[in-house]
């Protein structure tokens, strides 16, 4: 009898412990305070909703949309100016869709990705061809860009939490296919893990020499924390270590005065010159302030440094003129000799993409110091520049993502209880 009571008590304790762990797993996430800085700045919720709806409409439904449906069940997101489909844009589209509860859009993009972009066999099995030609329905390149896989995995985990895995697509299974494939890459035939496992940092590409350097804008420490919570693939502590490594990496990769970083770097943060361009703050780098701001809001594990980063970054851009600062710089803030061309003219612009991501640093600042950045993105419009250049794809996603962050609508999606 006593043995039975002892066993029963132990079972009750184990069940309670399991229940508490399950509750604690998402408890902190559910208590995160997602600020609506537009509302705090005096804009009405109605006008905020309208601005978000317009930005979504422009990218996914309007005359200049970048989202195109294929048949009854698929769709792709196009970098329209370059006339290709990129894993970057496809996974961005899925992240937008899951955040806005657009399940059909999400599923369509994923089915296209699975059918046409994901390698189903060979050394790259589980990875994706980063560029695809929608006219010929053939890949432009077989290799992967690591940020595409990064966003695919995270958006699939969010979809699993939001919609479950029994409505036609097993989102969790699909996320695990990518993750498990990633862990199966050991350099055989020059294909590696997306993450450089020695340095615990995301690689530029998981192939050849690209495995040995990185792109700062690919560092999204908040996503590693999501994987640690929801991937359940046995690598929880490694992902947490990667998140912390990325936070320290930002300390090293950003300039101590301007907070600018190079598009590409060594794992120690030093600029990495490529054969196609010298180091500098250019289009990829625009994403870094947004990634740091996301990590600040979602996890807040490096607040003191992040607050200093945001202050330096904002002060630098203010010094260049809030309505005139350029979109490319040397890391010390001087004008670069090399300008990466976008559009018909090689020139510097005051780009809406950078205006947008810079505005997200207002989420980090204290004492309302970022009000001018909030008003700058509010007044910005996604339209052609004076020289005729128009990029509804990259500018458009940076703009929409930033509106989502600043209105409190870019969140960790925690598990829903399904009947």
C-alpha positions as CSV (number, residue, x, y, z in Angstrom):
1,X,0.0,0.0,0.0
2,X,2.8,2.4,1.0
3,X,4.6,1.5,-2.3
4,X,1.4,2.3,-4.2
5,X,1.1,5.7,-2.4
6,X,4.7,6.5,-3.1
7,X,4.4,5.7,-6.8
8,X,1.1,7.7,-7.0
9,X,2.7,10.7,-5.4
10,X,5.7,10.5,-7.7
11,X,3.4,10.3,-10.7
12,X,1.5,13.3,-9.5
13,X,4.7,15.3,-9.1
14,X,5.9,14.3,-12.5
15,X,2.6,15.3,-14.1
16,X,2.6,18.6,-12.3
17,X,6.2,19.3,-13.3
18,X,5.5,18.5,-16.9
19,X,2.4,20.8,-16.8
20,X,4.4,23.7,-15.2
21,X,7.2,23.3,-17.7
22,X,4.7,23.4,-20.5
23,X,3.1,26.5,-19.1
24,X,6.5,28.2,-18.5
25,X,7.6,27.3,-22.0
26,X,5.5,30.0,-23.5
27,X,4.6,32.1,-20.5
28,X,7.4,34.7,-20.9
29,X,6.6,35.0,-24.6
30,X,2.9,35.6,-23.9
31,X,3.8,38.4,-21.4
32,X,6.0,40.4,-23.8
33,X,4.9,44.0,-24.1
34,X,4.7,44.8,-27.8
35,X,4.6,48.6,-27.9
36,X,2.5,50.5,-30.4
37,X,4.7,53.5,-30.9
38,X,2.4,55.0,-33.5
39,X,-0.4,55.1,-31.0
40,X,2.0,56.6,-28.4
41,X,3.0,59.2,-31.0
42,X,-0.6,60.4,-31.2
43,X,-1.9,58.6,-34.3
44,X,-5.3,56.9,-34.1
45,X,-5.7,53.1,-34.1
46,X,-7.9,53.5,-37.2
47,X,-5.2,55.3,-39.1
48,X,-2.6,52.8,-38.0
49,X,-4.7,49.9,-39.2
50,X,-5.3,51.7,-42.5
51,X,-1.6,52.2,-43.0
52,X,-0.8,48.5,-42.3
53,X,-3.6,47.4,-44.6
54,X,-2.4,49.7,-47.4
55,X,1.2,48.4,-47.0
56,X,0.0,44.8,-47.1
57,X,-2.2,45.5,-50.1
58,X,0.6,47.2,-52.0
59,X,2.8,44.1,-51.7
60,X,0.3,41.3,-52.0
61,X,-2.7,42.6,-53.9
62,X,-2.1,46.0,-55.6
63,X,-1.1,46.9,-59.2
64,X,2.6,46.9,-58.1
65,X,2.4,43.7,-56.0
66,X,5.2,41.3,-55.7
67,X,3.0,38.3,-54.9
68,X,1.7,36.2,-57.8
69,X,-0.6,33.2,-57.6
70,X,0.1,30.1,-59.7
71,X,-2.8,27.8,-60.4
72,X,-5.1,26.8,-57.6
73,X,-2.7,26.2,-54.8
74,X,0.7,28.0,-55.3
75,X,2.1,31.4,-55.3
76,X,5.5,33.1,-55.4
77,X,7.0,36.4,-54.3
78,X,9.2,38.1,-56.9
79,X,12.0,40.6,-56.8
80,X,10.3,42.2,-59.7
81,X,13.2,44.5,-60.7
82,X,15.5,41.5,-61.0
83,X,12.8,39.3,-62.4
84,X,13.4,36.3,-60.1
85,X,12.0,34.5,-57.1
86,X,14.3,34.5,-54.1
87,X,14.2,32.5,-50.9
88,X,14.6,35.8,-49.1
89,X,11.3,37.1,-50.5
90,X,9.5,33.8,-50.3
91,X,10.3,33.4,-46.6
92,X,9.6,37.0,-45.9
93,X,6.2,36.6,-47.5
94,X,5.5,33.6,-45.3
95,X,6.5,35.6,-42.2
96,X,4.1,38.4,-43.2
97,X,1.3,35.9,-43.9
98,X,1.6,34.1,-40.5
99,X,1.8,37.4,-38.6
100,X,-1.4,38.6,-40.4
101,X,-3.2,35.3,-40.2
102,X,-3.2,34.8,-44.0
103,X,-3.1,31.1,-44.1
104,X,-3.9,30.6,-47.8
105,X,-1.2,33.0,-48.8
106,X,1.3,31.2,-46.4
107,X,0.3,27.8,-47.8
108,X,0.5,28.9,-51.4
109,X,4.0,30.3,-51.0
110,X,5.2,27.2,-49.1
111,X,3.8,24.8,-51.7
112,X,5.7,26.7,-54.4
113,X,8.9,26.7,-52.3
114,X,8.6,23.0,-51.6
115,X,7.8,22.1,-55.2
116,X,10.3,24.2,-57.1
117,X,12.9,25.5,-54.7
118,X,13.7,22.9,-52.2
119,X,16.2,20.2,-53.1
120,X,14.5,16.8,-52.4
121,X,17.7,14.7,-52.9
122,X,21.4,14.9,-53.3
123,X,24.0,16.8,-51.1
124,X,21.7,19.9,-50.8
125,X,18.7,17.8,-49.7
126,X,16.4,20.0,-47.6
127,X,18.0,23.2,-48.6
128,X,16.6,25.7,-51.2
129,X,17.8,27.1,-54.5
130,X,18.1,30.8,-53.6
131,X,17.2,32.2,-57.0
132,X,14.5,30.9,-59.4
133,X,13.3,32.1,-62.8
134,X,9.5,32.1,-62.9
135,X,9.4,32.4,-66.7
136,X,11.4,29.3,-67.4
137,X,10.4,27.6,-64.1
138,X,14.1,26.7,-63.6
139,X,16.5,27.7,-60.9
140,X,19.0,30.4,-61.6
141,X,21.3,29.0,-59.0
142,X,21.3,25.7,-57.1
143,X,23.0,27.0,-53.9
144,X,21.4,28.5,-50.9
145,X,21.4,31.8,-49.1
146,X,21.4,31.1,-45.4
147,X,18.9,33.8,-44.5
148,X,16.2,32.1,-46.6
149,X,16.4,28.9,-44.7
150,X,16.5,30.9,-41.4
151,X,13.2,32.6,-42.2
152,X,11.6,29.5,-43.6
153,X,12.2,27.6,-40.4
154,X,11.0,30.3,-38.1
155,X,7.8,31.1,-40.1
156,X,7.0,27.4,-40.3
157,X,7.4,27.0,-36.5
158,X,5.1,30.0,-36.0
159,X,2.6,28.5,-38.5
160,X,2.6,25.3,-36.5
161,X,1.9,27.2,-33.3
162,X,-0.8,29.3,-34.9
163,X,-2.7,26.8,-37.1
164,X,-1.7,23.4,-35.9
165,X,-0.4,20.7,-38.2
166,X,-3.6,18.9,-39.4
167,X,-5.0,21.4,-41.9
168,X,-3.2,20.1,-45.0
169,X,0.4,21.0,-44.2
170,X,2.3,19.7,-41.2
171,X,4.3,22.9,-40.6
172,X,6.3,21.5,-37.7
173,X,7.3,18.5,-39.8
174,X,8.4,20.8,-42.7
175,X,10.5,23.0,-40.3
176,X,12.1,19.8,-38.9
177,X,12.9,18.6,-42.4
178,X,15.0,21.7,-43.0
179,X,16.6,21.6,-39.5
180,X,17.4,17.9,-39.6
181,X,18.8,18.2,-43.1
182,X,21.0,21.1,-41.9
183,X,22.4,19.0,-39.1
184,X,23.2,16.3,-41.6
185,X,25.5,18.5,-43.6
186,X,29.1,17.9,-42.5
187,X,31.1,19.3,-45.5
188,X,30.5,16.3,-47.7
189,X,30.6,17.6,-51.3
190,X,31.4,21.0,-49.9
191,X,27.9,21.5,-48.3
192,X,27.7,22.5,-44.7
193,X,25.3,23.4,-41.9
194,X,23.6,26.8,-42.3
195,X,25.3,27.8,-39.0
196,X,29.0,27.6,-38.8
197,X,29.1,25.2,-35.9
198,X,32.6,26.2,-34.7
199,X,31.8,29.9,-34.5
200,X,28.1,29.5,-33.7
201,X,27.2,32.0,-36.4
202,X,25.1,31.9,-39.5
203,X,27.2,31.5,-42.7
204,X,26.9,33.7,-45.8
205,X,26.1,30.5,-47.7
206,X,26.3,26.9,-46.4
207,X,28.7,25.9,-49.2
208,X,32.4,26.2,-50.0
209,X,34.3,29.2,-48.7
210,X,31.0,31.0,-48.0
211,X,30.7,28.8,-44.9
212,X,33.6,30.7,-43.3
213,X,32.3,34.3,-43.2
214,X,28.9,35.9,-42.6
215,X,26.4,38.7,-43.4
216,X,25.5,40.7,-40.3
217,X,22.0,41.2,-41.5
218,X,21.5,37.4,-41.4
219,X,22.0,37.5,-37.6
220,X,18.6,37.4,-36.0
221,X,19.3,36.3,-32.4
222,X,15.5,36.4,-31.6
223,X,14.9,33.6,-34.1
224,X,17.4,31.3,-32.4
225,X,15.5,31.8,-29.2
226,X,12.3,30.8,-31.0
227,X,14.1,27.6,-32.3
228,X,15.2,26.8,-28.8
229,X,11.7,27.0,-27.6
230,X,9.8,25.3,-30.3
231,X,12.1,23.3,-32.6
232,X,12.5,20.4,-30.1
233,X,15.3,18.9,-32.2
234,X,17.8,18.3,-29.4
235,X,19.8,21.5,-30.1
236,X,18.2,23.9,-27.7
237,X,21.3,24.9,-25.8
238,X,23.3,25.3,-29.0
239,X,20.6,27.7,-30.4
240,X,20.7,29.7,-27.2
241,X,24.4,29.9,-27.5
242,X,24.1,31.1,-31.1
243,X,21.7,33.8,-30.0
244,X,24.2,35.1,-27.4
245,X,27.0,34.8,-29.9
246,X,25.1,37.0,-32.4
247,X,24.5,39.6,-29.7
248,X,28.2,39.8,-29.0
249,X,28.9,39.8,-32.7
250,X,26.9,43.0,-33.1
251,X,29.2,44.7,-30.6
252,X,32.2,43.9,-32.8
253,X,30.6,44.4,-36.2
254,X,29.2,47.9,-35.6
255,X,31.3,51.1,-35.6
256,X,31.8,52.6,-32.1
257,X,30.6,56.1,-33.2
258,X,28.2,55.6,-36.1
259,X,26.9,52.1,-35.3
260,X,27.2,51.3,-39.0
261,X,28.2,47.8,-40.1
262,X,29.6,46.3,-43.3
263,X,27.4,44.2,-45.5
264,X,29.7,41.3,-45.1
265,X,32.1,40.4,-42.3
266,X,34.4,37.9,-40.8
267,X,33.1,36.0,-37.8
268,X,35.0,38.4,-35.6
269,X,33.0,41.4,-37.0
270,X,35.9,42.7,-39.2
271,X,34.7,43.8,-42.7
272,X,35.0,41.1,-45.4
273,X,35.8,42.4,-48.9
274,X,34.3,40.3,-51.7
275,X,35.3,40.1,-55.3
276,X,32.2,42.1,-56.2
277,X,32.5,45.0,-53.8
278,X,34.5,46.5,-51.0
279,X,33.3,46.7,-47.4
280,X,30.6,49.3,-46.6
281,X,27.1,49.9,-45.2
282,X,24.7,49.1,-48.1
283,X,21.4,47.4,-48.8
284,X,21.9,44.2,-46.7
285,X,23.0,46.3,-43.8
286,X,19.7,48.1,-43.5
287,X,18.2,45.0,-41.8
288,X,20.6,45.1,-38.9
289,X,18.9,47.9,-36.9
290,X,15.6,46.1,-37.4
291,X,17.0,42.8,-36.2
292,X,18.6,44.4,-33.1
293,X,15.3,46.2,-32.3
294,X,13.4,42.9,-32.6
295,X,15.7,41.2,-30.2
296,X,15.4,44.1,-27.8
297,X,11.6,43.8,-27.7
298,X,11.3,40.1,-27.8
299,X,14.0,39.1,-25.3
300,X,15.8,42.1,-23.9
301,X,19.0,40.2,-23.0
302,X,21.4,42.9,-24.1
303,X,19.5,46.0,-23.3
304,X,22.3,48.3,-22.1
305,X,24.4,47.8,-25.3
306,X,21.4,47.9,-27.6
307,X,20.2,51.2,-26.1
308,X,23.7,52.7,-26.7
309,X,23.7,51.3,-30.3
310,X,20.3,52.9,-31.1
311,X,21.4,56.2,-29.6
312,X,24.6,56.3,-31.7
313,X,22.8,55.1,-34.9
314,X,20.1,57.7,-34.6
315,X,22.5,60.5,-33.8
316,X,24.6,59.7,-36.8
317,X,21.6,59.7,-39.2
318,X,20.4,63.0,-37.6
319,X,23.8,64.5,-38.3
320,X,23.3,63.7,-42.0
321,X,19.8,65.3,-42.1
322,X,16.6,63.4,-41.3
323,X,15.2,64.1,-44.8
324,X,18.4,63.7,-46.8
325,X,20.7,61.0,-45.3
326,X,22.1,58.6,-47.9
327,X,21.5,54.9,-48.1
328,X,25.2,53.8,-48.4
329,X,28.2,54.8,-46.2
330,X,31.7,53.9,-45.3
331,X,31.6,52.6,-41.7
332,X,32.9,55.9,-40.3
333,X,30.0,57.7,-42.0
334,X,31.9,59.2,-44.9
335,X,30.6,59.0,-48.5
336,X,31.8,55.8,-50.2
337,X,33.8,55.8,-53.4
338,X,32.1,52.6,-54.5
339,X,28.3,52.9,-54.9
340,X,26.3,49.7,-55.3
341,X,24.0,50.3,-58.2
342,X,20.2,49.8,-57.9
343,X,18.1,50.8,-60.8
344,X,19.1,52.6,-64.0
345,X,21.4,55.1,-62.2
346,X,24.4,54.5,-59.9
347,X,23.6,57.0,-57.2
348,X,23.0,57.5,-53.5
349,X,19.4,57.9,-52.4
350,X,17.3,58.7,-49.3
351,X,15.8,55.2,-49.4
352,X,12.5,54.3,-47.8
353,X,14.0,50.9,-46.9
354,X,16.5,52.5,-44.6
355,X,14.1,55.1,-43.3
356,X,11.9,52.2,-42.3
357,X,14.4,50.0,-40.5
358,X,16.1,53.0,-38.9
359,X,12.7,53.9,-37.4
360,X,12.5,50.5,-35.6
361,X,15.3,51.7,-33.3
362,X,12.7,53.9,-31.7
363,X,11.6,50.7,-30.0
364,X,14.9,50.7,-28.1
365,X,15.3,54.4,-27.2
366,X,14.1,55.8,-24.0
367,X,12.5,59.2,-23.1
368,X,10.8,59.5,-26.6
369,X,14.1,60.3,-28.3
370,X,13.0,58.4,-31.5
371,X,9.9,60.5,-32.2
372,X,11.5,62.0,-35.3
373,X,12.2,58.5,-36.7
374,X,8.6,57.4,-36.0
375,X,7.2,60.4,-37.9
376,X,9.7,59.9,-40.7
377,X,8.4,56.4,-41.5
378,X,4.8,57.5,-41.0
379,X,5.2,60.2,-43.7
380,X,7.1,57.9,-46.1
381,X,5.4,56.5,-49.1
382,X,6.3,53.4,-51.2
383,X,6.5,55.0,-54.6
384,X,9.1,55.7,-57.4
385,X,12.1,57.9,-56.6
386,X,12.7,61.1,-58.5
387,X,15.0,59.3,-61.0
388,X,12.3,56.7,-61.7
389,X,13.8,53.8,-59.7
390,X,11.1,51.8,-57.8
391,X,11.6,48.7,-55.7
392,X,8.3,47.5,-54.2
393,X,10.1,44.2,-53.3
394,X,13.0,45.1,-50.9
395,X,11.9,48.6,-50.0
396,X,8.4,47.2,-49.7
397,X,9.3,44.5,-47.2
398,X,11.5,46.7,-45.1
399,X,8.6,49.2,-45.0
400,X,6.0,46.6,-44.1
401,X,8.1,44.8,-41.5
402,X,9.0,48.1,-39.8
403,X,5.3,49.2,-39.7
404,X,4.5,45.8,-38.1
405,X,7.2,46.2,-35.5
406,X,6.4,49.8,-34.6
407,X,2.6,49.0,-34.3
408,X,3.2,46.0,-32.1
409,X,2.1,43.5,-34.8
410,X,5.3,41.6,-35.3
411,X,5.2,39.0,-32.5
412,X,6.4,35.7,-31.3
413,X,3.5,33.4,-32.1
414,X,2.9,31.0,-29.2
415,X,1.0,27.7,-29.4
416,X,-2.7,27.8,-29.8
417,X,-4.9,25.2,-28.1
418,X,-6.6,23.2,-30.8
419,X,-9.8,21.3,-30.3
